[in-house]
Amino acid sequence: MSNSKKFDIRLLEENGQWTAQITRRKTARETIVSKSETGFETEAKAQAWADEELKGFLATITARNKRR
């Protein structure tokens, strides 16, 4: 899990399937879904996917910010 206040992971269950979302805080009251994946059988699989994607997502954003 990251220490970032701006990005987080949200896990949702619907009809026996899990959805993992990477969310971004736009403002104090508004949250935007940056990336989402649906169809996981278990919460653990969704959590594992979200953790890996968040690491890559933050690495990409960090590299992009360094170039600017």
FIKOLNU-821176 format. One record per residue (C-alpha): z, x, y; residue number from 1; residue in one letter. Coordinates in nm, 2 decimals. Each point is the difference from the previous one (the first is absolute). Layout:
BEGIN
@up = Z | east = X | north = Y | pos = NUM | code = A
...
***
This chain:
BEGIN
@up = 0.00 | east = 0.00 | north = 0.00 | pos = 1 | code = M
@up = -0.08 | east = 0.13 | north = 0.35 | pos = 2 | code = S
@up = 0.24 | east = 0.04 | north = 0.29 | pos = 3 | code = N
@up = -0.26 | east = -0.16 | north = 0.23 | pos = 4 | code = S
@up = 0.12 | east = -0.29 | north = 0.21 | pos = 5 | code = K
@up = -0.35 | east = -0.11 | north = 0.07 | pos = 6 | code = K
@up = -0.13 | east = -0.04 | north = -0.36 | pos = 7 | code = F
@up = 0.17 | east = -0.18 | north = -0.29 | pos = 8 | code = D
@up = -0.07 | east = -0.16 | north = -0.34 | pos = 9 | code = I
@up = 0.02 | east = -0.37 | north = -0.07 | pos = 10 | code = R
@up = -0.01 | east = -0.14 | north = -0.36 | pos = 11 | code = L
@up = -0.09 | east = -0.37 | north = -0.06 | pos = 12 | code = L
@up = -0.01 | east = -0.21 | north = -0.32 | pos = 13 | code = E
@up = -0.24 | east = -0.29 | north = -0.04 | pos = 14 | code = E
@up = -0.07 | east = -0.18 | north = -0.32 | pos = 15 | code = N
@up = 0.13 | east = 0.29 | north = -0.22 | pos = 16 | code = G
@up = -0.21 | east = 0.26 | north = 0.18 | pos = 17 | code = Q
@up = 0.13 | east = 0.26 | north = 0.24 | pos = 18 | code = W
@up = -0.16 | east = 0.10 | north = 0.33 | pos = 19 | code = T
@up = 0.08 | east = 0.33 | north = 0.18 | pos = 20 | code = A
@up = -0.05 | east = 0.03 | north = 0.37 | pos = 21 | code = Q
@up = 0.02 | east = 0.29 | north = 0.24 | pos = 22 | code = I
@up = 0.12 | east = -0.14 | north = 0.33 | pos = 23 | code = T
@up = 0.00 | east = 0.14 | north = 0.35 | pos = 24 | code = R
@up = 0.23 | east = -0.10 | north = 0.29 | pos = 25 | code = R
@up = -0.22 | east = -0.09 | north = 0.29 | pos = 26 | code = K
@up = 0.28 | east = -0.11 | north = 0.22 | pos = 27 | code = T
@up = 0.37 | east = -0.08 | north = -0.06 | pos = 28 | code = A
@up = -0.10 | east = -0.36 | north = -0.10 | pos = 29 | code = R
@up = -0.35 | east = 0.05 | north = -0.15 | pos = 30 | code = E
@up = -0.09 | east = 0.16 | north = -0.34 | pos = 31 | code = T
@up = -0.36 | east = 0.07 | north = -0.11 | pos = 32 | code = I
@up = -0.11 | east = 0.06 | north = -0.37 | pos = 33 | code = V
@up = -0.19 | east = 0.33 | north = 0.00 | pos = 34 | code = S
@up = -0.09 | east = 0.00 | north = -0.37 | pos = 35 | code = K
@up = 0.06 | east = -0.24 | north = -0.29 | pos = 36 | code = S
@up = -0.06 | east = -0.01 | north = -0.38 | pos = 37 | code = E
@up = 0.04 | east = -0.30 | north = -0.22 | pos = 38 | code = T
@up = 0.03 | east = -0.06 | north = -0.38 | pos = 39 | code = G
@up = 0.29 | east = 0.22 | north = -0.12 | pos = 40 | code = F
@up = 0.18 | east = -0.13 | north = -0.31 | pos = 41 | code = E
@up = 0.34 | east = 0.14 | north = 0.09 | pos = 42 | code = T
@up = 0.19 | east = 0.08 | north = 0.32 | pos = 43 | code = E
@up = 0.04 | east = 0.36 | north = -0.11 | pos = 44 | code = A
@up = -0.38 | east = 0.05 | north = -0.02 | pos = 45 | code = K
@up = -0.04 | east = -0.15 | north = 0.34 | pos = 46 | code = A
@up = 0.27 | east = 0.22 | north = 0.14 | pos = 47 | code = Q
@up = -0.15 | east = 0.32 | north = -0.15 | pos = 48 | code = A
@up = -0.34 | east = -0.08 | north = 0.14 | pos = 49 | code = W
@up = 0.14 | east = -0.08 | north = 0.34 | pos = 50 | code = A
@up = 0.21 | east = 0.33 | north = 0.01 | pos = 51 | code = D
@up = -0.31 | east = 0.21 | north = -0.09 | pos = 52 | code = E
@up = -0.23 | east = -0.18 | north = 0.25 | pos = 53 | code = E
@up = 0.26 | east = 0.03 | north = 0.28 | pos = 54 | code = L
@up = 0.03 | east = 0.37 | north = -0.05 | pos = 55 | code = K
@up = -0.38 | east = 0.04 | north = 0.02 | pos = 56 | code = G
@up = -0.02 | east = -0.24 | north = 0.29 | pos = 57 | code = F
@up = 0.26 | east = 0.19 | north = 0.20 | pos = 58 | code = L
@up = -0.17 | east = 0.33 | north = -0.08 | pos = 59 | code = A
@up = -0.33 | east = -0.13 | north = 0.13 | pos = 60 | code = T
@up = 0.15 | east = -0.13 | north = 0.32 | pos = 61 | code = I
@up = 0.20 | east = 0.32 | north = 0.06 | pos = 62 | code = T
@up = -0.31 | east = 0.21 | north = -0.04 | pos = 63 | code = A
@up = -0.20 | east = -0.23 | north = 0.23 | pos = 64 | code = R
@up = 0.27 | east = 0.02 | north = 0.27 | pos = 65 | code = N
@up = 0.01 | east = 0.38 | north = -0.02 | pos = 66 | code = K
@up = -0.37 | east = 0.01 | north = 0.07 | pos = 67 | code = R
@up = 0.04 | east = -0.20 | north = 0.32 | pos = 68 | code = R
***
